[in-house]
Structures are given as structure tokens and as C-alpha cells.
Amino acid sequence: MARAAKPKPKESPSASKDEVLTLYRSMLLIRRFEERAGQLYGMGLIGGFCHLYIGEEAVAVGVQSIKQPQDQIITGYRDHGHMLAAGMDPKSVMAELTGRFAGASKGKGGSMHMFSAEKQFYGGHGIVGAPASIGTGLALANKYRDNKGVAFVYFGDGASNQGQVNESFNMAELWSLPVVYLIENNQYAMGTAIERSSSETHLYRRGASFNIPGKEVDGMDVLAVRDAAAEAAEYARSGKGPYILEMKTYRYRGHSMSDPGKYRTREEIDAVRKHRDPIEHVEELLRSQGMADDAAMKAIDAEVRRIVADAAEFARTTPEPELGELYTDVYLEPATV
């Protein structure tokens, strides 16, 4: 399968030194967090499914770097990176993975179904394609309230073939809803290459029949993602309606922790790691622009590793929910008058 060439660092970055360093730290936090989550899963401390975001960090970080407080985020089940990019506490995210009461959803959501009203993160969702329809509903609420909020709706290349995605596109354009659809095209829907599952592999074109504009973005370049997301968000926020961004990215690990990934070669994965890694791309940029040296980047890595180690220890030792929690958060109690 043909892959895009290695992105070159921009001669004049569209972000300041502090902004680039913040993007770098955020991506590194996701990478180290996911590496540790994989270890905890192997130790039997994380149950159920676990889908790692390793390799795709630039997408969530780039998009959410331009998010405004009233904007919402919703995604599928490969969601840990989106939570961290949204500013959720690594301890609460890791504790949710291990099913602890201190987790973001009191240990009841697990890897795929966390939620944070505080951070406007409306969940990971296990149903393929569900974020498209639920996120379109969030955008409808924004328009109704006239709050200038934009819904950032993530789903994958496999989910783009679901019927509810097309229904959502139709309604979003018909009603000029403020929503940005972000298709994380990591080249494989579970174990099926996109060329074998999609008759139109340029997924940003999927909105053409609904008159929704779209753009293909190098999802391994965090600054390219950031710039495209800012442009799309402004389009949606100004009342023009939905926008589609296809993020061409790549996951290094299997579809989930139970996937051996035999449908692609080790050479293919190694080539992407060597030539297109989003974190190494930013490291190259920092060096070439004189923004940071190796010592500074090692210091950031050491800080991130400490945060992740603390989160893992917290997730391992904090208490599990009481059995009574099975009956809480099921129904919303009516307000008393």
C-alpha cells in the first residue's frame, strides 16, 4: 500500500515556540500513556477491549489545540488520546481503564465509554458510526442555543461507510449545523485495508453529494492538523454549516489489544515509524528552528513519564466502586419544584 512521503518541517511554523512545545508535550503524554496502558492490559489490570492511539497523536492534539470552551468533542472507542488532549486528568483516565471509582466515569465506562461534562467530552462510543449522529445532535443544540459552539465529531475510515453517517451529513448541511466531522483514516477498518472496503477512498469527498466541503490533511503533521482544524471550525462557527476533514494517519498497534495485526507487514509499520512519526516530526522542527535542544526535550519526556507512572500507580491502588454504584447514574432524577 502506498504511503505519503515523510512530512518536512515547515520553514516558518504557524505556531509560536511555546505553542509548538505544548503540542509536543501533549503528543508525548498520549504516547507514553498509551504505552503504559498496553502494559497494564498485558498484566490483566485492564479488562474488556482496549484500543490504543499510538501513531495518531497529532490528530487529537492538533484539533483540540484550537478548541474553544463552548465547543464539544465526541469520538469512537479509540478515545484515550482525545481525553488527554481535552485536558482530562491522566489519573482519572487511567483509573477508569482499571475500573476504579476515582475514574472519570466511576469505573463504569471503561476504555470505550468515558465522559467528562467539565471538559465538554461527550464520550467514546463503542457503536461504530455513533459519534456522527450524536455529534450532529450536539451541533443542533449549539445552533438552537446560539452559543457559537462547534461540535468536533471524530470517527474512523471504517465508520465512514455506516448509513447513519450519511444521514447525519444530510441533516447537518440541510440545517447548516456548526459541526466539523473528523475522519481519522488510519488506513485499516479493523483488519481491512481501505482499498478493500471503500469504493471512494478519498473520504473527504463523502460530503460532496450533500454540498459539504471537505479537505484531506496530513494527520501525521500536528501543525497541518491545527491549521486545517482552525479553518474548518471558523467555517462552521460563522454559520456556513458542516465541514469534513479527512485526517490521513496511521496506527502502529493492532485494532485493539487482542488484534495480532497479521493483515499488514512489519516492514510497512516500521517504514511509517521511521519516516512519518508525528512526534519525531515535531522534534525535528524544534531542533531546526532552534526552539529546543535534546536536553529540553529529554526533560519534557522525563516529566511526562513521571505523570504517567503516577497515573498507573494511582489506577492500580485506588479502590474499586462499591456494589451499590451499579444502581447510580442510571436515571436522571426529576428536579423538585
N, C-alpha and C positions, 0 to 999 in steps of 0.2 A: 504494500500500500504506500502510495506516495505521501510524503510528509513535507510540510513547509520548511523552508530554509531557516537556519538559525537567525533569530532577530538581532539586529545590530543596535547597540546603544545609541540613543538619539544624541545628535551633536549639541542641541540646546534643549534640555529636558523641559517639559511643560509644567514641572513642579519644582518647588524650592528644595534646597538641601534638607531642611527639616521634614518636609513632606515626603521626600524620597526615603529618608531614614525611617520615618514612621511606617511607610508602606513595606519596607524591607523587614522591619521588626514584626509587623503583623503577619506577613507571609511565613516568616521563620517560626513564629509562635504556632501557627497552624501545622506546619511541617513537623515540628518536634512533638506537638500534642498528639498528632495522628500516629506518629511512630510509637509513642508510649501507649496509646490506646490499642494498637496492634499487639503490643507485648502483653497488656493486661487481658486481652481477649485470649491469647495463647495460654495464659495462666488460668483461664477459667473464671476470671473475675467479672467479665462482661458476658451476659447471656444474650440469646436471640441473634438477630442479624447485626452486622457492623460493617458499614460501607465507608472506606477511608477516602480522603480528599487529596491525598499526596499526588502532586503534579499539577493540580488545578488551582493552586492557591491564589494566583494572580486574578482570577475572575471575581471571586467574592470580595477580595481586598480592594481591587480597583473600583468595582461598582460601589461598594459601601463607603468608600472614602469620600464620595460626593453626596451621600445621603443627607437629607435634611431631617430635623427632629420629627416632623409630622409624617414622614414617608414610612411605608411599611415594607417588610421583607417576608417572602414566603417561598419555600423550596420543597424539594422532594426528600428522599431518605438519605442522600449523601450530604448531610447537613451540618456536621460538626464545624467545618470551616466557616460556614455562613454565620453560625452563632458567635464564634470568636471574633469574626470581622465586625459583627454588630456590637461588640463590646461586652458580651456576656462574660461573667466571671469564669475563668478556666476551672476553678474548683467546683462550681455548681454544675458545669457541663460534664466534667469527668465523673462527679458523684452521681449524676443522672445515668451515665453509662453503666455504672456498677449497681444501680438500683437502690441508691441511698436516699433517705428522707431529706437530706440537705441538697439534693439535686434540683435542677431548675424546674422540674415537674414532680417534685416529691418522690422521685424514684419510680413513678408510674408510667412515664413516657418512654424511657429507654433511649436507645441510639436514634431511632427513627422519628420520634414524636415529641420532641421537646418544644417549649413555648415560653415566650417572655413578653408579657404585655408592656413591661417597663421599657424594653429595647425595641418595641414595635416589631418583634419577630413572631410571626404567626405560624410558626411551626415547620418542622419537617413532616412530610406526609408519605405514608407507605403505599398509597394507591397511585399507580403510575398515571400521570397527567392531572391529578387532582389539584396541584397548585395553580394550574391555569384557570380553572373555573372559580376556585375560592379566591384567588388573587384578583380576578376580574370583579368579583363581588366587593372586595376591598376598595377597588378603584371606583366602583359605583357609589359606595358610601362616601368616598372623598368628594366626588362631584356633587352629591346631594348636600353635603355639609359645606361645600365651597371653602375647604380648608387649605387649598393649594398643595395637598399631599399627592405623592406619586406612589403607586404600588410597584415594587420591583419583584417580578414573578419569575422564578427560576424553574426550569425543567430540562430534561436531557434530550438527546437526539432520538432515543427510543420513544420517549413520551410524546414527541412531536407528531407521531403517527396516530395518536389517540383521537377519537372523534370529538371528545369534549374540548380539545384544544382548538379545533376549528370552530366549534360553536362559540367558544369564548372570543376568538378573534372576530367573529361576525358581530357579536353584541358590542364588543369594545369599540369597534370602528363605527357601528351604527349609532351608538350613543356618545361618541367622542370621549371615551373614558381616559383618565390620566394613568396609564399603565405602561410600563416597559417590560416586555417579555424577553427574558434572557435564556436563550437555548444553549446549554452547556454541551457542546458537541465534542465529546471525548472519544469519538470515532467508533465506539462499540456499545450497542444496546445490549446490556448483559454480556452475552458472548458472541453477538452477531455484528459483523462489520457493517458500517452504514451503507456501503455499496450493495449489500445483500438484502437490506431491509427497507430502503427508501428509493423510490423511483426518481425523486428530486433530491439530490444530496446537498444542494446549496440551500440550507434550511432557512436562511434569512429571506428567501423568496416565498416562503409559505404564506405570507400575508398578502401577496400580490392580488389574488382574486377578491380580497376584502378591501383593497386600496390602502393597506397598511404598509408604510415604508419600512425598509429593513437594511441592515448593514452587516457585513462579515468583518469580524475583529480577530486579531491575533490574541487569543486568550492566554498565551504564554508571556505576554508583554504587559505588565501591570499598568504602565503609563498609557499604552494604547487603549487598554480597557477603561481606564479612568477617563480619558478624553472622550471616548465614544459614549460612555455612560452619561457624562455631563451633557453632551449634545442631545442624547435621546431624552433625558429627564427634562431638559428645558423645553423640548418639543411637546412632551406630554403635559408638563406643568402649565404651558401657555394656552392650553385649551384646544390643541390641534388633534388630540386623540392618541391612540396607542402607537408604539414603535417596537420593532423587533431587532434585537441584536443577537447574532449567532457568534458565540464565543468558541473559536477553534482551539480546543485544549486537548489534554491527554492525561489519563490516569495511569500511574505506574503500577499500582496493585491490581488485583482482580476486582471483579464487580463487587464482591463482598469478601469477607474473610474466609468464606467457605469455597471460593472460586479459585481453582488452580491456574486458570488463565491459559490453558493449552491451545487456545484458538489464535494465539499470536506468538511470535518468536521472541526469544531473549534478545536477539540482535536488534529487533525493532525497538524494544523498550530501551535498551542501552543507547541506541542512537538518539532517541529523544532526550534522554537524561544528559547525554554528552553535549548535544548541540542546541537544545531548546529549553533547558530547565529555567523556570521563571525566577527562581531565587538567585541562581548564578548569573542570570542576565542582569539583575539589579546590582549584584556585587561588582560586575564588570563596569556598569555605569558609574557606580560610586567611585571606583578607582580611576576611571578615565577622566572623570570630571573633577577629581581632587576633593570629593565630598567626604570621603572616609578612607582610612588605610586599613590594612589587615588587622591591626591591633584593635581598632574601634569596632570592626565587625565581629572579632572574636569576643569582645566584651559584651556585645549585644547577644551573641549566641549563648554565652555563659549565663546572662541574666534570664534569657528565655528558658534555658534548660532548668534553672533553679525553680522558675514559676511552674513548669510542667511537673517537675519532681514533687513539689509541694502539693500540686493538684492531685497527682497519683496517690500520694500517701494519704491525703485527706479522703479521697474516694475509696481507699481501701479500709480505712479505720472508722469513718463516721457511721453512725447507726443506720440500720435499715428501717423502713416505715413500720409502724405498729399495724397489726391486722385490721384495726378499725379504719385505717386510711382507705381500705377497699371501698368504703361507702361514702367517702367525701368527694367533693368536686364532680359529682355525677349530675346533679340538677342545680340550677341557679334558683336560690330561694327568692320568692317574690318580695319586693320591698314592702315594708309595713307603712301604712298611711297614718 
